[in-house]
């Protein structure tokens, strides 16, 4: 099925950045004061088109397509002004993720927003996150539809001391929250704690869980010199070898040497453990 297209002039509202009646582009609304009236007019006008795109996404258990995402951005952008990042994304299909995030979260978290508008923002936000991070994990074991920004983990760069870290933050959090997280990680001395950095690098670790250190200690199993040493311990290779030798001796067989298949054994432990190499050592965590 072809991508859903935004209406062109003559089919509906003009989506290009045209001047207002005074001959000047409409400015972005002041922070915290979206123009809900303009938003509601646009939402009614494009409601059927957006609903069709969402229904298709729900049926196929996927994110909305680019055309539907741009249409949602147009409707939301009407509340912020034609110079907003959302309005520009609606026109061009392009935009800076962080700038778009700050705008749609300002609407999502506004005291006057309603549930249906928040759901539209969730669809758009998750679409934009997947564009930037196709492998972003879900907080839930089974991804839910309709999607929600608080259920998707966004790989996010933070600087703590001299360290640049990639942590995972639910999509409902913006720049202010991420800055507060950075300060918390500094207080936890993550720049000096290799095991904690390894834990935070896991794609399903929620850095905003509320108690990073408790989660870390619940999951942390130990550190090893190599992957082979870690897998040897996790799969109890010595015990397996003793069982094989005993089996052979009982049948008058002689086995002189056994070589573990560490690649196969690593696949075996993958469902139960995460292994992370950090600074030349291997850190192991319970899933």
C-alpha positions in Angstrom: 0.0 0.0 0.0 1.4 3.4 -0.9 2.4 5.9 1.8 -0.5 8.1 2.9 -0.1 11.6 1.4 -0.9 15.0 2.9 -3.6 16.9 1.1 -2.3 19.3 -1.6 -3.7 22.7 -2.3 -7.3 22.4 -3.5 -7.8 19.1 -1.6 -7.9 20.7 1.9 -5.9 23.1 4.0 -2.7 24.7 2.5 0.2 23.1 4.3 3.0 25.3 2.9 4.5 28.0 5.1 2.5 30.9 3.7 2.3 34.4 5.3 -0.7 35.3 7.5 -3.1 38.1 6.5 -0.6 40.8 7.8 2.0 39.5 5.4 4.2 37.9 8.1 4.7 34.2 9.1 2.8 33.3 12.3 5.3 32.9 15.2 5.6 30.0 17.5 3.2 30.3 20.4 4.8 31.3 23.7 5.9 28.2 25.8 3.0 26.9 27.7 0.3 28.8 25.8 -0.7 26.7 22.7 -3.5 27.9 20.6 -6.0 25.1 21.3 -8.6 26.7 19.1 -6.5 26.5 16.0 -5.5 23.0 17.0 -9.1 21.9 17.3 -10.1 23.3 13.9 -7.3 21.5 12.2 -8.0 18.3 14.2 -11.6 18.3 12.9 -10.5 19.0 9.3 -7.9 16.2 9.2 -9.5 13.9 11.7 -10.8 11.3 9.2 -7.4 11.1 7.4 -5.5 10.6 10.7 -8.1 8.1 12.0 -7.7 6.0 8.8 -3.9 6.0 9.2 -4.1 5.0 12.8 -6.6 2.2 12.1 -4.3 0.8 9.5 -1.4 0.9 11.9 -3.5 -0.8 14.6 -4.6 -3.5 12.3 -1.0 -4.3 11.2 0.5 -3.8 14.7 3.0 -1.2 13.5 3.8 2.5 13.8 1.9 5.1 11.7 3.3 5.8 8.2 5.1 9.0 7.3 2.1 10.6 5.7 0.0 10.1 8.8 2.8 11.3 11.1 3.1 14.5 9.1 -0.6 15.0 9.2 -0.6 14.7 13.0 2.4 17.0 13.2 0.4 19.6 11.1 -2.5 19.5 13.4 -0.3 19.8 16.5 1.7 22.5 14.8 -1.4 24.6 14.3 -1.4 25.1 18.1 2.2 26.3 18.1 2.6 28.4 15.0 3.8 27.9 11.5 7.4 28.5 12.5 7.4 25.6 14.9 9.4 22.4 14.4 6.2 20.4 14.2 4.8 22.6 11.4 8.1 22.3 9.5 8.1 18.5 9.8 4.5 18.5 8.5 5.6 20.5 5.4 8.9 18.8 4.7 8.9 15.4 6.5 12.2 16.4 8.1 13.2 17.9 11.5 15.5 17.7 14.5 14.3 15.0 16.8 15.2 16.9 20.0 13.4 20.1 18.8 10.3 18.1 17.8 10.3 16.1 21.1 10.4 19.3 23.2 7.4 20.7 21.3 5.2 17.6 21.3 6.0 17.0 25.0 5.0 20.5 25.8 1.6 19.8 24.4 1.4 16.2 25.8 2.1 17.5 29.4 0.0 20.7 29.1 -2.7 21.1 31.8 -5.4 21.6 29.2 -4.6 18.7 27.0 -7.2 15.9 26.6 -6.6 12.1 26.3 -7.3 11.9 22.6 -4.7 14.6 21.9 -2.2 12.8 24.0 -2.9 9.6 22.0 -2.1 11.5 18.8 1.1 12.7 20.3 2.0 9.2 21.4 1.6 8.0 17.8 3.7 10.8 16.4 6.4 10.6 19.0 6.9 6.8 18.7 7.0 7.2 14.9 9.8 9.8 15.3 11.7 7.7 17.8 11.6 4.7 15.5 12.8 6.7 12.6 15.9 7.8 14.7 16.3 4.5 16.7 14.8 1.6 14.8 15.9 -0.9 17.5 14.5 1.0 20.4 13.2 -1.4 23.0 9.9 -1.4 24.8 9.5 -1.1 28.6 6.9 -3.9 28.3 7.7 -7.5 27.4 5.1 -7.4 24.7 4.7 -4.1 22.8 1.3 -2.6 23.3 -0.9 -0.8 20.8 -1.8 1.9 20.7 1.8 2.9 21.5 2.6 5.2 24.4 5.7 7.4 24.8 6.2 6.1 28.4 6.6 2.5 27.0 9.4 3.1 24.6 13.1 3.4 25.6 15.1 6.0 23.7 18.9 5.7 23.5 20.1 9.0 24.8 23.6 10.5 25.1 24.6 12.1 28.4 27.9 13.5 29.6 29.0 12.7 33.2 32.4 14.0 34.0 34.8 13.0 31.2 32.5 10.2 30.2 29.9 10.2 27.4 27.3 7.5 28.1 24.4 6.1 26.1 21.5 5.4 28.4 17.9 4.5 27.7 15.1 6.9 28.7 11.4 6.5 28.2 10.1 8.7 25.4 7.9 10.7 27.7 10.9 12.5 29.2 12.4 15.7 27.7 15.5 17.8 28.0 14.9 19.0 31.6 14.4 15.4 32.9 17.4 14.2 31.0 19.5 16.9 32.6 18.3 15.9 36.1 19.2 12.3 35.2 22.7 13.4 34.2 23.1 15.1 37.6 21.9 12.0 39.4 24.4 9.8 37.5 27.1 12.2 38.5 26.1 11.9 42.2 26.2 8.1 41.7 29.8 8.4 40.4 28.9 6.5 37.3 32.1 7.8 35.6 34.1 5.7 38.2 31.8 2.6 38.3 32.5 0.4 35.3 29.9 -2.2 36.2 27.2 0.4 36.5 28.1 1.9 33.2 27.9 -1.6 31.6 24.4 -2.1 33.2 23.1 1.3 31.9 24.3 0.4 28.4 21.9 -2.5 28.1 19.1 -1.6 25.6 16.3 -2.6 28.0 17.7 -0.8 31.1 15.3 2.0 32.0 17.6 4.8 33.4 14.4 6.5 34.7 13.1 3.6 36.7 13.3 5.5 40.0 16.0 3.5 41.7 18.9 2.8 39.4 21.2 1.4 42.1 18.6 -1.0 43.4 17.9 -2.3 39.9 21.6 -2.6 39.3 22.3 -4.7 42.4 19.3 -6.9 41.7 20.6 -7.7 38.2 24.4 -7.7 38.7 26.0 -11.2 38.8 29.7 -10.6 38.4 32.7 -9.7 36.3 35.0 -12.0 34.3 38.2 -11.7 32.3 36.8 -13.0 29.0 33.5 -14.1 27.5 34.7 -17.7 27.6 35.4 -17.5 31.3 31.9 -16.0 31.9 30.1 -18.6 29.7 32.2 -21.4 31.3 30.9 -20.4 34.7 27.3 -19.7 33.7 26.8 -23.0 31.9 28.7 -25.0 34.5 31.0 -26.5 31.8 33.1 -28.4 34.4 30.0 -30.2 35.7 28.9 -31.1 32.1 32.4 -32.5 31.4 32.3 -34.7 34.6 28.9 -36.0 33.5 30.2 -36.9 30.0 33.4 -38.6 31.5 31.2 -40.6 33.9 28.9 -41.7 31.1 31.8 -42.8 29.0 33.5 -44.7 31.8 30.3 -46.6 32.6 30.4 -47.8 29.0 34.1 -48.6 28.8 34.8 -45.6 26.6 37.8 -43.4 26.7 37.5 -39.7 26.0 40.8 -37.9 26.0 39.7 -34.3 25.3 36.6 -32.2 25.1 36.3 -28.7 23.7 33.3 -26.5 24.7 31.5 -24.8 21.8 31.4 -21.4 23.4 29.4 -19.8 20.6 26.6 -22.3 21.0 26.8 -22.0 24.8 26.6 -18.2 24.5 23.3 -18.6 22.6 22.1 -20.9 25.3 22.6 -18.4 28.1 21.3 -15.4 26.1 17.7 -15.9 27.3 18.8 -15.6 31.0 21.8 -13.4 31.1 23.2 -10.2 29.5 27.0 -10.1 28.9 28.6 -6.7 28.4 32.2 -6.0 27.6 33.4 -2.8 29.2 37.0 -1.7 29.5 38.4 -5.1 28.6 36.3 -7.1 31.1 33.0 -8.9 30.8 30.1 -8.0 33.1 27.2 -10.3 33.6 23.6 -9.4 34.5 20.4 -11.4 35.1 17.8 -10.4 32.6 
